[in-house]
Amino acid sequence: MDMHISELRGQVSCVRLSGRLDAAAADELGVRFTAATASQGRPAVVDMAQVDFLASMGLRLLISSARALASRGQKMALFGATDMTLETLQNASIDKIVPVVATQDEALAAVST
């Protein structure tokens, strides 16, 4: 699992994930992912376009970061998920906690409201 962090519009953290977000990857990336999202205290968007597998521990990482951001008055959105990853997200009802949208622009709009 690879993770790249950048800024969008100078005020939104963007995390781009690629590979398998399984238990091992969630454990390996957990601290860095949390630091790039929840610890920043600003909105975050997560690019899921290159995630080819999503396991329960990966879902847990996404949910815990989204909740930590919400406790700080900020939002997180996921975007670009492939059909298989999107199905996993929908089955887990993660969209009740964090917006799941198709594009980066939609994700930016979701965290700006």
C-alpha positions in Angstrom: 0.0 0.0 0.0 1.3 3.4 -1.0 0.2 6.7 0.4 0.9 10.2 -1.0 -0.1 13.4 0.8 -0.6 16.8 -0.7 -2.6 20.0 -0.2 -5.5 21.1 -2.4 -6.5 24.8 -2.5 -4.0 25.4 0.3 -6.4 24.3 3.0 -7.5 20.7 2.3 -5.4 17.6 3.0 -5.4 15.1 0.1 -4.4 11.5 0.7 -4.0 9.3 -2.4 -3.9 5.6 -1.6 -2.9 2.8 -3.9 -2.8 -0.9 -3.4 -4.5 -3.2 -0.9 -6.0 -1.5 2.2 -6.1 -4.7 4.2 -5.2 -5.3 7.9 -1.4 -5.2 7.3 -1.6 -2.0 5.3 -4.0 -0.3 7.8 -1.5 -1.2 10.6 1.4 0.0 8.6 -0.2 3.3 7.4 -2.4 4.0 10.5 -0.3 6.6 12.2 0.7 8.4 9.0 -2.8 8.4 7.7 -4.2 9.8 10.9 -1.4 12.4 11.0 -2.3 13.4 7.4 -6.0 13.7 8.1 -7.4 13.9 11.6 -4.3 15.5 13.2 -4.2 18.4 10.7 -7.5 19.8 12.0 -8.6 20.8 8.5 -10.8 19.1 5.9 -9.4 16.0 4.1 -10.2 14.2 0.9 -9.1 10.6 0.2 -8.5 9.4 -3.3 -9.5 5.8 -3.5 -9.1 5.3 -7.3 -6.0 3.1 -6.9 -7.3 1.0 -4.0 -7.9 -2.5 -5.4 -9.0 -4.2 -2.1 -10.5 -2.8 1.0 -10.8 -5.0 4.2 -12.5 -4.3 7.5 -9.4 -2.9 9.1 -9.1 -0.4 6.2 -12.7 0.6 6.8 -12.0 1.1 10.5 -9.0 3.4 9.7 -11.2 5.5 7.4 -14.1 5.7 9.9 -11.9 6.5 12.9 -10.1 9.3 11.0 -13.4 10.7 9.8 -14.9 10.7 13.3 -11.7 12.3 14.7 -12.0 15.1 12.1 -15.7 15.5 12.9 -14.9 15.9 16.6 -12.7 18.9 15.5 -15.4 20.4 13.4 -14.0 19.3 10.1 -15.0 16.9 7.4 -13.5 14.1 5.3 -14.7 12.7 1.9 -13.7 9.7 -0.1 -13.6 9.9 -3.9 -12.8 7.9 -7.0 -13.5 4.4 -5.7 -13.5 1.6 -8.2 -16.7 -0.5 -8.5 -15.4 -3.2 -6.2 -14.2 -0.8 -3.6 -17.3 1.3 -3.9 -19.4 -1.8 -3.3 -17.5 -2.6 -0.1 -17.9 1.0 1.1 -21.7 0.9 0.4 -22.1 -2.5 2.1 -20.4 -1.1 5.2 -22.7 2.0 5.0 -19.7 4.2 5.4 -21.5 6.9 3.5 -23.6 7.6 6.6 -20.3 8.7 8.3 -18.3 10.1 5.5 -19.3 11.3 2.0 -18.4 8.9 -0.8 -18.4 10.7 -4.2 -17.1 10.1 -7.7 -14.7 13.0 -8.3 -12.1 15.2 -6.5 -14.2 18.3 -7.2 -17.2 16.6 -5.6 -15.1 15.7 -2.6 -13.8 19.2 -2.2 -17.4 20.5 -2.3 -18.5 17.9 0.3 -15.8 19.0 2.8 -16.5 22.7 2.1 -20.1 22.7 3.2 
